[in-house]
Amino acid sequence: MSKPFTGRHMTMVMVGGFGIVIAVNAYMATLAVGGFSGVVVKNSYVASQQFNGWLEQTEAQEALGWHVVVSRVANGRVSVAMQDVPENAVLTAVARRPLGEPDTRDIVFTGNPVVGFQSAEPLPAGRWLMRISVTDGDDEWRSESELK
């Protein structure tokens, strides 16, 4: 013989159902906040008008054939390895925090394109976005990468 479905049963079903919905929403909100880089254009219409120009710059950059890899080494410094980059190329970089307290730092490097570059000072722990620019005369290669 089965027991009758009571108000207590209905309460458990409702609490369990809403509990699942709240847990999934909390998880999805955590993923959304963790994946947002914080970059928003000031004017989306103006940005849309510049899009084709950005594509042309990207194609010109890819045609250079330069390869640049940014990483953080054990001592906290930023390491930049380059391949097929001219010896006279100049490297500049800016690191900024994508979320939380705003923090922007100009990164000073030692080294050269042949042996690679390393930042003169360690970068504090945490999540950073690195904007890298490598120039040689009129040729320019730019990239933004995340360091953790």
N, C-alpha and C positions, 0 to 999 in steps of 0.2 A: 504494500500500500504506500502511495506517495504522499508526501506532506503537502499541504496547501501553500500556494505562493502568497507570501505575506508582504506587508509593508517593509519589513526588515530586509527581505530578499530584493525588493525593488530599490531600496536605499543602497544596497551593496552594488547592484547593477549600475545605478546612476553614478555613484562615487567611482567605481572602477572605470566606467566609460569616459567620464570627464577627466579622470586621472590620466588615462592614456592620451587623450587629446592635449591636455596641458603639458605632459612630458614630451610629446612630439613637437609641439609649438616651441617649447623651451630649447630643445635640441636644434631645431631649424633656425631659431633666432641666434643661437650661439654660432652656428656655421655662417650665417649672414654677416654678423658683426666681425667675426674672425677673418673673413675673406675680403672685407671692404678695405681698399687701400687708402681711402680718404681723398682721392683725387676727383675733383669735379670741375668741369669747365665753367668759367664765369658766364659765358653766353653761348648756349648750345647752337644758336643760329649762326653766329660768327664762326664757331668751330666747324660746322657743317660746310660752310663756304670755303674753308681752308683745307678740307679733307683731300682733295685731288692733289694739291701742292705737297701735302705730307706723303702721299703715295709716291710722287715723283722723287722726293728726297730719299725715301726708303729704297727705291730702285737704284738710285745713284749710289747710295751707301753700299748696297749689296754688290754692285758692279765693281767696287774697289777690291773686294775679296779679302778684306781684313777680318781677322778673327780675334776677339778679345774675350777673355774669361775672367770674371771677378769672383773672388772667394775670400773668406776670412780664415786666417791661419791660427794655430793654437795660442799664440801670444796676443790675440785680439787685433792684430794689424790686418789691414786689407791688402790682399795680394792681387795683382793684375798681370796675367800672362797674355802675351800677344804673339800672333803668328801672321806673317806676310804683311807686316806694318813697316813702313819706311823708318830708317834709323833716326831721322830728324823729327819724327812725329812728337807732338806735345800732348801730354795727358793732363786733363783736369777732371776733378770729380767733386760732387757735393753730396753729402749724406743727410737725409732728413728722416725724422720719425713719421711713420704714416698715421699713427693714431696716438691719442693721449696728449701728454704735454708736448707742445711744439718745440722741436730742437733741430736746428740746421747747422751743419758744419762743413766748411771747406776742407777738403782732404789734400794734404801735401804729400807728394810721393818722392821717393828716391829710386834711382835705377834708370833703365833705358829700355827701349822696345826689344832689344836683342836678348837681354838677360831677364827682363820683366821688371815690374815695379812693386814696391812695398810702401805702405803709408809710413810716414815718419812717426806718427803717434798711434797708439791702439785706439780702436773705436769701442766705446762702452758697450757692454752686453745689451742684448735686446734686438728688436726688429728694426731694421733700417732699410730705406730705399736709396740706392746709389745711382746718381745720374752721372754717367761717364761720357766724356767727350775726348776724342782723339783727332787732332788736326795736323795736317801736313800741307802747308800752303793753302790752296783753295779747297782741298779735299777734307771732308769732315765725316767722322763716324761717331754716332751717338747711340746710347742705349740706357735703359733704366732697368736695374735688377734688384731683387730683394736679398738682403743679407739677414741671417738670423743668428 
